[in-house]
Amino acid sequence: MESLQGTFPVLSVGPQAPEPRPRLGVQYSLGSLPFGGFVALPQLAPMDIIEGKADLDRAKLPKIYYVNWFRTDENGKFLWPGYGENSRVLKWIFQRSEGKVHALDTPIGRLPEPADLDTNGLDLPASNVAKLLSVDVDGWLAEVPLIREHFAKFGSHLPQGLKQEVDDLEQRLRKAKK
């Protein structure tokens, strides 16, 4: 099911909310379905790969990383210093793919260990790094029904494996909340 890890973030990005509400995922106002629209499933991969049934070497599948550059503090100020510093996250991604740095397992996936994220020369408080690398379990739990609502729009075209990803995500979040 590792192939679902890349498919799930693409398709779970929900539509723009009709009224402003805080959301953890990226919101798009370009249409009711972002790039994971009705025609996306056949274009992403053959169904046997999406369902995890293909006979392939999972170690050779591409690594998929989901990054939210737009996390803010309680005053609405961005926690990450900006686009010019995104290469530092890309550095971690490349080093992670090569097995040179570590990752912490969280309910939403693997995050950098603070020491492995190159922040040298940045005026970035440790509290910002801690918040960037934290998981808002309650916020993600609130997101789960919205992901299900979005997935329902795909009807019978949605692979069972993606439904299972949502169930697994919710289970990991509930376990982390205990």
Residue pairs with C-beta under 8 A, 6 or more apart in sequence:
1 52
1 161
1 164
1 165
2 52
2 58
2 61
3 45
3 49
3 50
3 52
3 54
3 58
3 61
4 50
4 52
4 161
4 162
4 164
4 165
5 64
5 109
6 61
6 62
6 64
7 44
7 45
7 50
7 162
8 162
8 165
8 166
9 64
9 66
10 35
10 36
10 40
10 44
11 36
11 40
11 41
11 44
11 150
11 151
11 154
11 162
12 25
12 36
12 147
12 150
12 151
12 165
12 166
13 25
13 26
13 28
13 34
13 35
13 36
14 23
14 25
14 27
14 146
14 147
14 149
14 150
15 27
15 28
15 31
15 32
15 33
15 34
15 150
16 27
16 28
16 29
16 32
17 23
17 27
22 139
23 143
23 146
24 68
24 136
24 139
24 140
24 143
25 143
26 68
26 70
28 34
31 37
33 150
33 153
38 153
38 154
38 157
41 47
41 50
41 154
41 157
41 158
41 159
44 50
46 54
47 159
48 54
49 56
50 159
50 161
50 162
51 159
51 160
51 161
52 161
63 93
63 96
63 97
65 93
66 109
67 89
69 78
69 80
69 83
69 86
70 78
71 78
71 79
71 80
71 131
71 132
72 78
72 79
73 79
73 128
73 131
79 128
79 131
79 132
80 86
80 124
80 128
80 132
81 122
81 123
81 124
85 122
88 117
88 118
88 119
88 122
89 112
89 117
91 118
92 101
92 112
92 116
92 117
92 118
95 101
95 116
96 103
96 110
96 112
96 116
101 112
101 113
101 116
102 112
102 113
102 116
103 110
103 111
103 112
103 113
103 116
104 110
104 111
104 112
104 113
104 133
106 135
106 176
107 135
107 137
107 140
107 169
107 172
107 173
107 175
107 176
108 135
108 140
108 169
108 172
108 173
111 133
111 135
112 133
114 126
114 129
114 130
114 133
117 129
117 133
119 129
135 176
137 173
137 176
137 177
138 177
140 169
140 173
141 170
141 173
141 174
141 177
144 166
144 169
144 170
144 173
147 166
147 169
148 166
151 158
151 162
151 163
151 166
